[in-house]
Amino acid sequence: MNRNNNNNVVSNGKKAGLLAAAAVALTLGSGLAMAAETPYYIGGDVGKTEQRVAGNSQKRAADSYSIFGGYKLNENFAVEAAYSDLGTVSFGGVNAKNKVYSLDGIARAPLGNNFGIYGKVGVAYAKRDYSAGLGDDDKTGLKLGVGVDYALTKNVSLRAEATRFNNLPDSNGFNKKADRLGVGLAYQF
C-alpha cells in the first residue's frame, strides 16, 4: 500500500467512526426523549361521600369512586377532568344515585422533595337518578377541593383529597351539597 491509500483508509475509518458515534448518540437521545416525563396524568380513587337530606338536617353516607385525567401546565398548576360516582343514598323510601363530571383548575405547592398540597376549584355537572319512578335531575355548579400528594416513584403519586360538591340537584328531600373524602393513585406518563 502506498501512503495515499493509508491516508484514505484512516480518513474513511474516522468518518465511519464518527457516523457510528452519531448514530449511537441519536439512538440514545431518542430513547431518553421517549423516557422523559410528559405533562399528562391519569388516576383514580375510592372514598366515602356524605350527602345531606331532609333540608340539610340529616346526612347519608355512600361508597364512592372517581377517575381523572389531567395536564400539568408546570409544577404548580394543572387542569383536570374527572368523573365521580358518589354512590346511592336513600331517604324517605327514595334512592338517589349521584354522578358528577367536572373540569378543575389545580394550584399545587411542593413541600419538600416528595410531598405537596393542592387546592382545586372547578365547574361540575351533576346528575341525580331517583328510584320510585321519580326520574332524574341535573345541575351545573361549583366544586371545591383540597388535598395532599406524595410521590411514591417518579411517575406514581399517592393522593388524599377532600371535595365539596355544591351543585347536586336539590329535590325530593335531597340537598345540593355533598362532601367526599378519597384516597387514590395518579400516574404521570
N, C-alpha and C positions, 0 to 999 in steps of 0.2 A: 504494500500500500504506500502511496506517496503521501506527502504531508497534507495536501489539499483534501484528499479523501478522509484523512484522520480528522481534520477540522470539521468537515461536513458531518462525519459520524458524531463527533462531540456536540456540534451545533444541533443536529437532529435529535440527539439524546436529551439535550437541555430542553428543547421545545416539547418533546414528548413528556418529559418530567413535569414541566410547567403545565401542560394540558391536563395531565393526570392529577396534579395538585389542585388545579382549578375545578376539575370535575368532582373531586372529593369534597372540596370546600362548598361547592354548590349543593351537593347532595346532603352534606351535614347541615348546611344553612337552611335548606328547605325542610329538613326533618325537625330542626329546632323551631322553625317558624310554625310548623304544624303542632308542635307540642306546647306552644305558648298558650297562655290563658286567653280566652275570649271574654267579652263582657256579658255573655249570655248565661243565665242560670235557670234551673228548674228545681222544684221540690214539692214536698207535701208534709202535712202534719195531721195529728189526731188530737182531740181535746174534748172539752165539755162546754156546752153552751147553756146559759141561763136566760130564759125568756120570761118577760113579765106578762101577767094575765090579770083579769078582774080589775081593770082600771089602775094597774100598777101596784095593787096591794098584795099580790101573790107572785111567786116565781116557780117556774118549772124548768128542770134540767134535762138535757138530752146529750147523747154522744154525738160528736161531730167530726168532720174532717175537711181538709182544704187541700187543693192542689194549686200550684202557682208557677209562673214563669216570669222572668224579668230581664232587664237590660241595665247594667251598671254604666252610668254616664262617666263616673270616676269612683274613687274610693269612698266618697262621701254621699253621693246621690245616685238614685236608681229609680226606674219606672217599673211597676209590677202589675201584672194582670192575674186575677185569681178566680177560682170557683170554690165556693164554700157550701157544703151541705151541713146545715145547722141542726139537722135531726128532726124528729117528730115529737111534739108535745101535745098533751091533752088537757082540755078544760071544758067543763060543763057538757061532757058527752061528745065533744067535737075534737078530732085530731087535726093538727096543722103541721104540714111538712114544709120546711123553710129552706130555700136555696137562694144564694146570693152570687152575683157576678160583679166583679169590681175592677177598677183601674186606680192604682195608687201611686203617689209620689212618696219616695222614702228619703229621709235625711239620716245619715249614719255618722257616729263619732267613734273612732277607734279608741280602745282603752288598753294600750299595750299591744303586744305582737299578735295575740290570738283572740282577744275579746273585743266586742263592740256593743254599743247601744244604738237603738234607732227609734225613730218615730215615723209614722205614716199617716197620711191623710188622703182620702180618695172619694170618688163617686162610686156608688154601688146601686145595682139594680136587684131588687129583692122580689121573689115570687113565693107566695104562700098558697099551698093547696090544702083545701079543707075537705074533711070527710062529711058524711051525712048529707050528701047532695048539695052542699053549700058552694060548690065551685072553687074558683081560685081568685086571687087578687095580686096585684103587683104595684110596686112603688120604687121610685128612684130617690136617693138621698145621700147623706153623709156617712162615711166610715172613718173611724179613728183608731190608731193602734200604737202601742209601744212594745219594744222587745229588746232582747239581748241575743247576741250570737257568739259562738265560739268555734274557731277554725280547728277542726279535727285533723285535716290534712290541707294541702294547698288548694284542693278543689271541693272538699266536703266540709260543710258547717252545720253545727247543731244550733237550732233556733228555739227560743221560748218567747211567746207573744201573748199579749192581752189586747183584745179588739172590742170596740163598741160599734155595733151596727145600730144606727138611729133611723132606719128607713124601712122597717118591715111594715107591711100593710096593717093598719090599725082597725080591726073589725072583728065581730063575733067573739068579743071578750078578750082578744089577744092584743097586746100592746105593741107599739112600733119598735121598742128597744130590745136589744139582745146583747149580752156580754159573753165573750168567748175567751177561754184560755186554751192555748195549743202548744204542743211540743213537736218538732219535726226536724227534717234534714233538708238542706239545699245543696245542690251540686252545680258548680260552675264549670262549664266546658269550654 
